[in-house]
Each structure stands twice: as structure tokens, then as C-alpha cells.
């Protein structure tokens, strides 16, 4: 019978492999990454890696499930359970979470979607279904809550909730291309953008939600 220490080590291996895969994908990109590279980084044999992940695509999807999708799910759960108004939530938990994204594994995944997504449509579809679609649904809930409560006007944001997180995408692109020329304060960018979006959304004194 395996010792508890051995069992813990065995149970930790999938997480260790996905963490190694994230680092290798970040360094090499998806197409250039070899399973051998990930196994070496994780300190396991290629055969052992294949016991947990049958293909490189399966490994990439596991990275998304482990490091990206949980952030969106966590915020979606908080939205559903929170009693904060839409504006309070956006200025509080939403802004706090969004400000972490440019320096999180999401930065790596977005960059790979930019550069290699056209060659791997199945991975783009997986990322859409497991991350982007849930994020859009969550932002739609927030905006609809604000409209229902009379805080927000009916605006184009009903159709374009992506505007709330657009500075995250911009900052990832900027830092990838221009960071050596002009350092971008991503936190300030996101705060300023969210403030502008809320000013646009909010019902102004003397007007109604439809104005």
C-alpha cells in the first residue's frame, strides 16, 4: 500500500504538469512547444505525462481549466451571491479582479489566442466556451442589474459588455509590443476606463433609464 507521502505526490502530479505546461507555452508558444519540453520542466518522464494528458491539446485545455476559467467562475459566483448594487460591485470586486488580469496567466492565454488562434480553431472554440462566453454572461448580468435597479441607462453596453474589460486586452497588446518604449500603468488605465464606463452608464439627475 502506498505511503501517504507517496499518495500526496501522485495526487499533485497533474497540477505540477499543468504549471510546467503554462511556463513552457508562455516561453515557446503553442505550436513550438513539445510534450518532451513540458515533461522535462515538470521533472517527469514523457510516458508519465501521457498517463494524465493524452495529447498536447488536452494539456493546453487543462491549463485553461486550471489557471484561467476559475477566475471567471469565481467572479460569476460572487456576482450571483452579492447584494451590492451594480455600481458598487463594478467599483469593488469586479475592478479588483480585473486589475489582476494583465499580470495573470490570462495574459499568456490571450497572447496565444492573438498569435496562434487562427491555426488552432478548436482551441479558440474551447477558450470561448470555457472563458469568454462565461465572462460576457457575467458582465451582462451586472449591466442588467444596474438597469433593473434604475442605476444604469439602456445603452449600447447591453450589446457590448466587452467594453468593460477592453483595457485588459489593450494593455496585454501594448506591453507585448511597446513595453520597452513606454511603460503602461495598467492599473490606472483600468480604473480610469471603468470610471468612464460607469459615468456613461449611470442615469443622470433629471433623466430616466431610457435616456
N, C-alpha and C positions, 0 to 999 in steps of 0.2 A: 504494500500500500504506500503511495507516495506521501512524503512528509508534507506538513502544512506549508513549509517554506517553498518546497518544490511546486506545490499546487498554486501558491500565490504567483510564483514566477511564470508558470504556464498560463495562468489567467491574465497576466499582464502583457503577454507577448503581442496580441493583436493591437493593443494601444501603442506599444513600443514600435511596432512595424509601421502603423499609420503615421506616427510622429516622425519617424525617419523618412517616410514617403513624402510628407509635406515639405521637409527640408530639401530633399532631392528634386522634387518637382519645382520648388522655388529657384533652385540653382540652375537646373538644366532645361526646364520646360517639360511639357508632357511628352512630346514626340521623341525627344532625345534621351529621356530617362529610360534606363534599363532596369529590369527587375533585379538583376545582379547588384546594381548600384544601391538599391534600397536595402537588399539583404545585407550587404556589407555595412551600410550605415547603421542598420539595426543590430548588427552583431549576430545574425542568424544565417543558417545555410539557405540557399535558394530553394531547396526541397522543403524546408520547414516553412518558409514564407508561402509556398504554394499550398500547404495544408490549410492555411487560413484564407488566402486570396488566390483564386484560380487564374486570374488574368490581371494585366496592368490596369485595364479599365475598371475592373472590380475594386482594385486597390485605390484608384483615384476616387471612385464613388464613396469608398469607406472614409477617405479623407474629408470629403464634403459632409458626410453624415456626422463625423466626429468633431470637426472644427468650425463648420460654418452653419449648418442647419440648426444646431442647438441654440445659437444666439437669436435667430429669428423666432424659434419656438418659444424661447424664454420670454421675449418681449411680447409675443402674441398672447401668452398666458397671462402676463401682467396686465395687458390691455383688457382682457376679458374679466379679470378679477378686481381691477382698480375702481375705486369710487371717485377718483379725481375727475375734474372736468377735462374736456379735450385739450384746452389750452394749458392747464396745469400739467397734464400728462406729457404733452409735447415739450414743454419747457423743463420738465423734470426727468422722469425715467427715459423717455424717448431720446432727448438730447444727450443725456449721459451715455446711453448705449451707442448712439450714432457717432459720437466723438471718438469712441474707441476703435471704430471700424477701419480707418485708414492705416492703422498700425497692427491690425489683427490678421489672421490667416485669410480673411475675406479679401484683403489686398492682393494676396497671391492668386487666389482663385479668379478674381475679376481680371487681373492682368493676363492670366492664361486664357480666359474666355475671349479677351480682346485679340490676343496674338494667334491663338490656335483653334479657336472655336469653329471657324469655317471649315477646318479639316476634320473636325470630330463632332458632327451634329448630334450624335447620340449623347455625348457628354453635356452639350449645351441643353438638350432637352431634359436631361436628368437634373441639371442645375436649376433650370427654370421650374420644374415641378417641385423640387425639394427646398428651394430657397426663394427665388424671385416671386413666384406666384403667392407664396405664403406672406412674404413681406408686403406685397401690393394689397392683399386681402386685409392685413393688419392696418395698413395706413388708410384704406378705405373705411374701415370701422371707426377709426379715430375721427376722420373728417365728417362722416355721417353722424357720429355722436355730437359733434360740435354744432352741426346744422339742426339736429333734432332738439338740442337744448337751447337754440336761439343764440348761441355764441358766434357761429360762423354763417356767412352768406352762402348762397348757392353760387358756385364759381366754376371755372374750368378745372379746378382741383378735383372735382368729382370724377373727371375723366383722366386727370393727370396726377395721381397721388405720388408718382415717381419724383415729382418736383421736390418733395420733402427731403429726399436723400440724394438729389443730384450733385450737391457739393462733394459727397463722398467719392463718386465716380470721377468727378473733375480733379479732386486732389490726388487720387491714385494715378491718373494720367499725368498730371503736372509733375509730381515727384518722380515718376518714371523717366520723364523726358527732360525736364528743366531744373531739377533739384540743384544741380551744380551751378546754375546761373542765378537762380532766385529762390531762396528758401521760402516755402509757403507755410504760414501758420494755419494749419488745418483746423485746429480747434476754434480759432477766431472766425475763420471762413464759415464753418458750420453754424456757429452761434449767430453770426450776422445774417446768414441766409434764413435760418429758422425764424428769427425775429421779423425779417421782411415778409416771409410767407404768412406768419400769423397776422401781421398788420394788414396784409391783403385779404386774408380770410375773415377777419373779425367784423362783426356788424358794428358800424359806426353809429354814434348817437344820432337819433333823428331819422334813421333808416331802418328798413326791415331786412329779413334774411334773404329776400329775393332781389335786393338792390345791390 
